[in-house]
Amino acid sequence: MAFQVEDYLREDKLPHIWCAGCGHGITVRALVEALAGLQIDPTSVVVTTGIGCFGKADDYLNTHCFHGTHGRALAFATGIKVVKPELTVFALMGDGDSVTIGGNHLIHAARRNVDITAIVANNQNYGMTGGQLSATTPEGSRTTTSVYGTAEPEMDLCSLVAAAGASFVARGTVYHVTQLQKIIQDAIQHKGFSFVEVVTMCPTYFGRYNWNQTLIERMNWLKENAVSKARYDKLPPEKKESAFMIGKLVEKDTEDFNTKYQRILQKAQNQG
């Protein structure tokens, strides 16, 4: 049986609830296209989510899903993967869920190198709960909790998880859809902790406070400012202020947690 994109979607739940111009639907589409491209059986896929706009992604997926508490999607995903290593496990999170609330889990999931795929839809604020600032809100940006601009510097998620030991780190955008699909496929096939940041848009809150652009202009902004590492390295300093790198940033062959854990279990059983 050949699986189609529709096999991974709960079409009875469509159209989705996300705001017009939000990129979460594009990200979900890239995910299911990646699954269909790899022909992964939907019954062998588990998606964990937390609280937030992107946490609603599980409503539309025809896979096993676990909707948990805020900031804990990676903790649940880790438990599932350790007990059932044969499953393909995802943690779908927003920037609030993944690092502002769940940063400790993110660091340790990367450090452990658990064989799960973490996809973070970064729209630079807490979209669901009212547009508050998050750890990825750019310094100086206006939000509902920083109406005159935030004094906090933004956190670079890819640099954080790379420093914590993640063996696969990549960034895509909701403009570069074909590349995003390929990145997710590569992340799924990588054995170890795979982290994919998706730079997306929240026109309802962050955009209303900070953009002087239409949605089409904002998509063109992503097109112009998201560049490969090779191109980024050649940019003059003033251009680097708005540009950011996309593509695979880290990919290394490091033994995953499950392999190590099974070896320890075997050792314990032999000595028991």
C-alpha positions in Angstrom: 0.0 0.0 0.0 1.3 3.4 -1.0 0.6 6.1 1.6 -0.7 9.5 0.3 -0.6 12.9 2.0 -4.3 12.4 2.9 -3.5 9.3 4.9 -1.7 11.5 7.5 -4.5 14.1 7.8 -7.8 14.2 9.6 -9.6 15.9 6.8 -12.9 16.0 8.7 -11.2 18.6 11.0 -10.4 20.9 8.2 -10.3 23.9 7.6 -7.9 24.6 10.5 -8.5 27.2 13.2 -5.3 29.2 12.7 -5.5 32.8 11.7 -5.3 34.0 8.1 -1.7 34.4 7.2 -0.3 32.1 10.0 2.3 29.7 8.7 1.4 26.7 10.9 -0.7 25.1 8.2 2.3 25.3 5.8 4.5 23.6 8.4 2.0 20.8 8.9 1.7 20.3 5.2 5.5 20.1 4.9 5.5 17.5 7.7 2.9 15.2 6.1 4.6 15.6 2.7 7.8 14.4 4.3 6.1 11.4 5.9 4.4 10.5 2.6 7.7 10.9 0.8 9.3 8.4 3.1 6.3 6.1 3.1 6.1 5.9 6.9 3.1 4.0 8.2 0.8 6.5 10.0 0.1 3.9 12.7 3.9 3.9 13.6 4.0 7.7 14.1 3.5 9.4 17.5 3.2 13.2 17.8 3.5 14.9 21.1 2.4 18.5 21.6 2.0 21.1 24.4 0.0 24.3 24.8 0.0 27.0 22.1 -1.1 27.7 18.6 1.2 25.1 17.0 0.2 22.7 19.8 -3.1 22.4 18.0 -1.4 20.7 15.1 -2.3 17.3 16.5 -5.9 18.0 15.9 -5.3 17.6 12.1 -2.9 14.6 12.1 -4.1 11.0 11.5 -1.4 9.5 13.7 -1.0 8.6 17.3 -1.1 11.9 19.2 -0.5 13.0 22.8 -1.5 16.5 23.8 0.2 17.4 27.1 1.0 20.2 29.4 2.8 23.5 28.5 6.5 23.0 27.9 6.5 19.3 28.3 6.1 17.9 24.8 9.8 16.8 24.7 9.5 15.0 28.0 6.5 13.0 26.8 8.3 12.3 23.5 11.4 11.1 25.3 9.4 8.6 27.4 7.5 7.2 24.4 10.7 6.7 22.4 12.6 5.1 25.2 9.8 2.5 25.8 8.8 2.1 22.1 12.0 2.7 20.1 10.5 1.3 16.9 8.1 4.3 16.7 8.7 7.5 14.7 8.3 10.2 17.4 7.8 13.9 16.9 7.5 16.8 19.3 5.7 19.8 17.7 6.1 23.0 19.7 6.1 26.8 19.4 8.8 29.1 20.6 6.9 29.6 23.9 6.3 25.9 24.4 9.8 24.7 23.4 12.2 27.1 25.0 10.5 29.9 27.0 8.5 27.4 29.1 10.2 24.1 28.1 13.9 25.2 27.8 15.2 22.8 30.3 13.6 19.8 28.5 15.0 21.1 25.2 18.5 21.3 26.5 18.5 17.8 28.0 16.7 16.2 25.1 19.5 17.5 22.9 22.2 16.5 25.4 20.8 12.9 25.6 20.5 12.6 21.8 17.2 10.9 22.0 16.1 9.7 18.5 13.1 12.0 18.1 12.4 14.9 15.8 11.6 18.2 17.4 9.9 20.8 15.1 9.6 24.3 16.5 7.4 26.8 14.8 9.0 30.1 15.8 6.6 33.1 15.4 8.5 35.1 18.0 5.7 35.5 20.5 3.0 33.7 22.5 0.3 33.7 19.8 -2.4 31.7 21.5 -2.5 33.4 24.9 -2.5 37.0 23.7 0.8 38.0 22.0 3.2 38.2 25.0 6.9 38.3 24.4 8.8 35.0 24.3 12.5 34.0 24.5 12.7 34.4 20.7 11.1 37.9 20.5 13.7 40.2 18.9 15.1 42.9 21.2 13.2 46.1 20.8 10.1 44.4 19.4 6.6 45.4 20.7 4.3 42.8 22.2 1.3 42.9 24.5 3.7 42.6 27.4 6.3 45.0 26.0 4.3 47.7 24.4 7.3 50.1 24.3 9.7 47.4 23.1 11.4 44.5 24.9 14.8 45.0 26.6 15.6 41.3 26.4 17.9 39.9 23.6 16.4 37.1 21.6 17.6 33.5 21.9 19.0 31.7 18.9 17.3 28.3 19.1 19.6 26.5 16.7 22.8 27.8 18.5 21.3 26.7 21.8 20.5 23.1 20.9 23.8 22.8 18.9 25.7 23.8 22.1 23.7 21.4 24.1 24.8 18.5 21.9 22.1 18.0 19.3 23.4 15.8 16.4 21.1 17.3 13.8 20.1 21.0 13.7 18.4 22.8 10.8 16.3 25.9 10.1 13.7 26.5 7.4 11.0 29.0 6.7 7.4 28.9 5.6 8.5 30.5 2.4 11.0 27.9 1.4 8.5 25.0 1.5 10.3 22.5 -0.7 13.5 22.9 1.3 11.5 22.6 4.5 10.0 19.3 3.4 13.4 18.0 2.6 14.9 19.2 5.9 12.1 17.3 7.8 12.7 14.2 5.8 16.4 14.3 6.6 15.6 15.0 10.3 13.3 11.9 10.4 16.0 9.7 8.8 18.7 10.9 11.2 19.3 8.6 14.1 19.5 10.9 17.2 18.0 14.1 18.3 16.9 16.1 15.3 15.9 19.8 15.8 14.1 21.8 13.1 13.3 25.4 13.6 10.7 26.8 11.3 10.6 30.6 11.0 7.0 31.5 10.6 4.6 34.4 11.0 2.0 35.6 13.5 0.2 38.4 11.8 -2.6 38.7 14.4 -0.2 39.7 17.3 3.5 40.0 16.5 2.8 41.3 12.9 0.2 43.9 14.0 2.7 45.4 16.5 5.9 45.2 14.5 5.4 44.9 10.7 4.8 47.8 8.4 4.2 45.2 5.7 1.5 43.1 4.0 1.6 39.4 4.3 3.0 39.1 0.8 5.7 41.6 1.6 6.5 39.6 4.7 6.9 36.4 2.8 9.2 38.3 0.4 11.1 39.4 3.4 11.7 35.8 4.4 12.7 35.0 0.8 15.3 37.8 0.8 16.7 37.4 4.4 16.8 33.7 4.8 20.1 32.5 3.2 22.4 29.5 3.2 25.3 29.4 5.5 27.8 29.8 2.6 25.9 33.0 1.5 25.5 34.3 5.0 29.3 34.1 5.7 29.9 36.3 2.7 27.5 39.1 3.7 28.8 42.4 4.9 28.1 43.1 8.7 25.2 45.5 8.0 23.4 42.9 6.0 23.9 40.2 8.7 21.7 42.3 11.1 18.5 41.2 9.3 19.7 38.0 7.5 19.7 34.5 9.1 20.9 31.1 8.1 18.7 28.3 6.8 19.4 24.7 5.8 21.2 22.0 7.7 23.5 23.7 10.3 24.7 20.6 12.2 24.8 17.0 11.2 27.0 14.5 13.0 27.1 10.8 13.5 26.7 10.3 17.3 25.4 7.3 19.1 21.8 7.8 20.1 20.4 7.4 23.6 18.3 4.3 22.9 21.4 2.4 21.6 23.3 3.3 24.8 20.3 2.6 27.0 19.8 -0.9 25.5 23.5 -1.7 26.1 23.1 -0.7 29.8 20.0 -2.8 30.1 21.7 -5.8 28.7 24.6 -5.3 31.1 22.2 -5.1 34.0 20.3 -8.3 32.9 23.6 -10.2 32.5 24.7 -9.3 36.0 21.2 -9.9 37.5 
